[in-house]
Amino acid sequence: MSHGAEQILAKVKKYVSHYKSQQEQIIGLLRIFDLDNDGLISYLELVDGVKSLGIPAKKNDMLELMEHMDKDKDGFITQIELYKAMDLKPMHEGYQGTSVSIDHVLQKLKKGAEKYHNIGEYVNVLF
């Protein structure tokens, strides 16, 4: 990774360093970078996020930063790739990004649904 890309990443890390927990750091970054709230960061979202932080960046450095962060080369930075790029450890060993929190939510919903006679009654309580 180029010196310019390293500097950009260091400034992003510094920006979220005031958060108390790693999870808060990731959430803070997703609020800045994940503009469409899909749990993934595209190259354009990365560029927009860096600009919104006031970090000067050259196109070549941004391309290198994206290449460095997008480990599976699918064109998006996942939450797990974001953890790794920020030198953070995921909440637990099996963490794979958004799917874990969705599974957790589904488990909670299933437990909550047991209290109701039918799904319609439960949905009315939720919404």
C-alpha positions in Angstrom: 0.0 0.0 0.0 1.3 3.4 -0.9 2.3 6.0 1.7 -0.6 8.2 0.7 -3.1 5.3 1.2 -1.5 4.5 4.6 -1.9 8.1 5.7 -5.6 8.1 4.7 -6.2 5.0 6.7 -4.3 6.3 9.7 -6.4 9.5 9.6 -9.6 7.4 9.4 -8.4 5.3 12.4 -7.6 8.5 14.3 -11.1 9.9 13.6 -12.8 6.9 15.3 -10.2 6.4 18.1 -12.3 8.4 20.6 -15.0 5.7 20.6 -14.8 3.5 23.7 -15.4 0.1 22.0 -14.4 -1.5 18.8 -18.1 -2.0 17.9 -18.7 1.7 18.4 -15.8 2.4 16.0 -17.2 0.2 13.3 -20.7 1.6 13.7 -19.3 5.1 13.5 -17.4 4.2 10.3 -20.5 2.6 8.8 -22.5 5.8 9.5 -19.9 7.8 7.6 -19.1 5.4 4.7 -22.2 3.1 4.2 -24.4 5.7 2.6 -27.1 3.3 1.3 -27.1 1.3 4.6 -26.6 -2.1 2.9 -23.8 -3.2 5.2 -21.2 -2.8 2.4 -18.9 0.0 1.5 -18.4 0.6 -2.3 -15.5 2.5 -3.7 -17.6 5.6 -4.3 -18.9 5.4 -0.7 -15.3 5.1 0.5 -14.3 8.2 -1.5 -17.3 10.2 -0.3 -16.7 9.2 3.3 -13.0 10.2 3.2 -14.0 13.6 1.6 -16.7 14.1 4.3 -14.0 13.7 7.0 -12.0 16.4 5.3 -9.1 14.1 4.5 -7.3 15.1 1.3 -6.8 12.1 -1.0 -5.5 11.4 -4.5 -7.4 9.0 -6.8 -4.5 6.6 -6.9 -4.3 6.5 -3.1 -8.0 5.9 -2.8 -7.8 3.0 -5.4 -4.9 1.5 -3.4 -6.8 1.9 -0.1 -9.9 0.1 -1.6 -7.7 -2.7 -2.9 -6.1 -3.0 0.5 -9.4 -3.1 2.4 -11.4 -5.2 -0.1 -9.7 -8.5 0.7 -12.0 -10.8 -1.4 -11.9 -8.3 -4.4 -15.7 -8.3 -4.9 -15.8 -4.5 -5.1 -17.1 -3.9 -1.6 -15.7 -3.6 1.9 -17.7 -5.9 4.2 -17.9 -5.4 7.9 -15.4 -8.1 8.6 -13.0 -6.5 6.1 -13.5 -3.2 7.8 -12.7 -4.7 11.2 -9.4 -6.1 9.7 -8.5 -2.9 7.9 -8.9 -1.0 11.1 -6.8 -3.6 13.0 -9.8 -4.5 15.2 -10.9 -7.9 16.2 -14.5 -9.0 15.4 -16.8 -9.5 18.4 -16.3 -13.3 18.2 -14.3 -15.7 16.0 -17.2 -16.7 13.8 -18.3 -13.1 13.0 -19.0 -12.7 9.3 -20.6 -9.2 9.2 -24.2 -8.3 9.0 -25.5 -11.9 8.9 -24.6 -12.5 12.5 -26.6 -9.6 13.8 -29.5 -10.6 11.6 -29.4 -14.2 13.0 -29.4 -12.7 16.5 -32.4 -10.6 15.7 -34.3 -13.5 14.2 -33.6 -15.6 17.3 -35.0 -12.8 19.4 -38.0 -12.5 17.2 -38.7 -16.2 17.4 -38.5 -16.2 21.2 -40.8 -13.2 21.3 -43.3 -14.7 19.0 -43.8 -17.7 21.3 -45.9 -15.4 23.6 -48.5 -14.7 20.9 -51.3 -16.9 19.4 -50.5 -16.1 15.8 -48.0 -14.2 13.7 -50.4 -11.3 12.9 -50.8 -10.5 16.5 -47.0 -10.5 17.0 -46.4 -8.3 13.9 -48.9 -5.8 15.3 -46.9 -5.6 18.5 -43.6 -5.1 16.5 -44.8 -2.4 14.2 
